[in-house]
Amino acid sequence: MTTAQDEGGGALAPVDIAFVAAHPAHMLAIVGGAGLFPYGPGTVGTLVGIPVGLLLATLPAIVSGLILAATFLIGVWACRTAAANAGVHDHPAIVFDETWAMAAVIAFAPAGGWAVLAGFLAFRLFDIAKPWPIGLIDRQVDHGLGIMLDDAVAAIFALAVVAGLWRLGVV
């Protein structure tokens, strides 16, 4: 079970397995309960994205792109709904955005274990540090779009790092 605080510092209703089961959007946003992990739920959500990305990487790029575009829109809805029902903009248990973003990185990264590791590390770095414009998006874009968009930009940055490492022959 994870809890968050409202802007006044008061505790909000807990996000637990009952919350996950209460609405399909909650199930998606919390990635079936992965976001309930008490330590580093964003990292857990990111790890869940790796096999999804590996599966997408086996498809033609256009198909993977269309799936990612459709699931981005679904993610906007699910994250918006779960955040509103949890009473906080981006509750730590909402990890669909990390799962989606990591899947996108892996789907379009060069094949290989080192590329997966580099993509994972780069994405987590950008997602946690939130350099410009990721931090600006996180602070200024509301609702589900903001939850998804900052991670989408972090994924683009991570993919650029992996591509650069690939060009240098490192991965």
C-alpha positions as CSV (number, residue, x, y, z in Angstrom):
1,M,0.0,0.0,0.0
2,T,1.3,3.5,-0.8
3,T,0.0,6.8,0.4
4,A,0.6,10.3,-0.7
5,Q,0.1,13.8,0.8
6,D,-2.1,16.5,-0.5
7,E,-0.6,20.0,-1.1
8,G,-1.4,20.9,2.5
9,G,0.6,18.0,3.8
10,G,-2.4,15.9,4.9
11,A,-2.5,12.2,4.1
12,L,-4.8,11.1,1.3
13,A,-6.7,7.9,1.0
14,P,-4.3,5.0,0.5
15,V,-3.8,3.4,-2.9
16,D,-4.0,-0.3,-2.3
17,I,-5.2,-3.4,-4.1
18,A,-8.8,-2.4,-3.5
19,F,-8.1,0.9,-5.3
20,V,-6.5,-1.0,-8.1
21,A,-9.5,-3.3,-8.4
22,A,-12.1,-0.5,-8.2
23,H,-11.7,0.8,-11.8
24,P,-10.1,-0.4,-15.0
25,A,-8.2,2.8,-15.3
26,H,-6.7,2.2,-11.9
27,M,-5.6,-1.3,-13.0
28,L,-3.9,0.1,-16.0
29,A,-2.3,3.1,-14.3
30,I,-0.9,1.1,-11.5
31,V,0.1,-1.7,-14.0
32,G,-1.8,-4.4,-12.3
33,G,-0.4,-3.6,-8.9
34,A,3.3,-3.1,-9.9
35,G,3.0,0.4,-8.6
36,L,2.1,-0.8,-5.1
37,F,5.7,-2.0,-4.5
38,P,6.8,-0.1,-1.4
39,Y,10.3,0.7,-2.6
40,G,10.9,2.4,-5.9
41,P,7.6,1.8,-7.6
42,G,8.7,3.9,-10.6
43,T,11.7,1.6,-11.1
44,V,9.5,-1.4,-10.8
45,G,7.2,0.1,-13.4
46,T,10.2,0.7,-15.6
47,L,11.3,-2.9,-15.3
48,V,7.9,-4.1,-16.3
49,G,8.3,-2.1,-19.5
50,I,11.4,-4.1,-20.6
51,P,9.6,-7.3,-21.7
52,V,6.9,-5.2,-23.3
53,G,9.5,-3.3,-25.3
54,L,11.3,-6.6,-26.2
55,L,8.0,-7.9,-27.6
56,L,7.4,-4.6,-29.5
57,A,10.9,-4.8,-31.0
58,T,9.9,-8.0,-32.8
59,L,7.2,-6.2,-34.8
60,P,7.7,-3.9,-37.7
61,A,8.5,-0.4,-36.5
62,I,5.3,1.1,-37.9
63,V,3.2,-1.4,-36.0
64,S,5.2,-0.8,-32.8
65,G,4.8,3.0,-33.3
66,L,1.0,2.7,-33.8
67,I,0.7,0.5,-30.7
68,L,2.7,3.0,-28.7
69,A,0.6,5.9,-30.0
70,A,-2.6,4.1,-29.0
71,T,-1.4,3.1,-25.6
72,F,-0.1,6.6,-25.0
73,L,-3.7,7.9,-25.4
74,I,-5.0,5.1,-23.2
75,G,-2.3,6.0,-20.7
76,V,-3.4,9.6,-20.6
77,W,-7.0,8.5,-19.7
78,A,-5.9,5.9,-17.2
79,C,-3.4,8.1,-15.4
80,R,-5.8,11.0,-15.4
81,T,-8.6,8.9,-13.9
82,A,-6.4,7.2,-11.3
83,A,-4.8,10.5,-10.2
84,A,-8.1,12.2,-9.9
85,N,-9.5,9.3,-7.8
86,A,-6.4,9.1,-5.7
87,G,-6.6,12.8,-5.1
88,V,-3.1,13.7,-6.2
89,H,-1.6,14.8,-9.5
90,D,0.9,12.0,-10.0
91,H,0.7,9.4,-7.2
92,P,3.9,7.4,-6.9
93,A,1.8,4.2,-7.5
94,I,0.9,5.4,-11.0
95,V,3.6,3.7,-13.1
96,F,1.9,3.2,-16.5
97,D,3.9,6.2,-17.7
98,E,7.3,4.5,-16.8
99,T,6.2,1.2,-18.2
100,W,5.1,2.8,-21.5
101,A,8.2,4.9,-21.8
102,M,10.6,2.0,-21.1
103,A,8.7,-0.1,-23.6
104,A,9.2,2.7,-26.2
105,V,12.9,2.9,-25.5
106,I,13.5,-0.8,-25.9
107,A,11.2,-1.1,-28.9
108,F,13.4,1.3,-30.9
109,A,16.8,0.8,-29.3
110,P,19.4,-1.4,-31.0
111,A,19.2,-5.1,-30.0
112,G,21.2,-6.4,-27.2
113,G,21.5,-6.6,-23.4
114,W,23.9,-3.7,-23.1
115,A,21.5,-1.5,-25.0
116,V,18.6,-2.6,-22.7
117,L,20.8,-1.8,-19.7
118,A,21.9,1.6,-21.1
119,G,18.3,2.4,-22.0
120,F,17.1,1.5,-18.5
121,L,19.7,3.5,-16.7
122,A,19.4,6.5,-19.0
123,F,15.6,6.6,-18.7
124,R,15.7,6.3,-14.9
125,L,18.3,9.1,-14.8
126,F,16.1,11.5,-17.0
127,D,12.9,10.5,-15.2
128,I,14.3,11.1,-11.7
129,A,16.5,14.2,-12.4
130,K,13.9,15.8,-14.8
131,P,16.3,18.1,-16.7
132,W,14.7,20.8,-19.0
133,P,12.1,20.4,-20.5
134,I,11.1,17.2,-18.6
135,G,10.8,19.1,-15.3
136,L,8.9,21.9,-16.9
137,I,6.4,19.5,-18.4
138,D,6.1,17.7,-15.1
139,R,5.3,21.0,-13.3
140,Q,3.2,22.8,-16.0
141,V,1.2,20.1,-17.9
142,D,-1.8,18.9,-15.9
143,H,-3.7,15.7,-15.6
144,G,-3.0,12.5,-17.5
145,L,-1.2,14.3,-20.4
146,G,1.4,15.7,-18.0
147,I,1.9,12.4,-16.3
148,M,2.5,10.7,-19.6
149,L,4.3,13.4,-21.5
150,D,7.2,14.0,-19.2
151,D,8.1,10.3,-19.3
152,A,7.7,10.3,-23.1
153,V,10.3,13.1,-23.4
154,A,12.6,11.2,-20.9
155,A,12.2,8.2,-23.2
156,I,13.3,10.3,-26.2
157,F,16.3,11.5,-24.3
158,A,17.2,8.0,-23.2
159,L,16.8,6.7,-26.7
160,A,19.2,9.4,-27.9
161,V,21.8,8.3,-25.4
162,V,21.5,4.7,-26.4
163,A,21.7,5.7,-30.1
164,G,24.8,7.7,-29.3
165,L,26.4,4.8,-27.4
166,W,25.6,2.5,-30.3
167,R,27.2,4.9,-32.8
168,L,30.3,4.9,-30.6
169,G,30.3,1.1,-30.6
170,V,29.7,0.9,-26.8
171,V,26.4,-1.0,-26.9
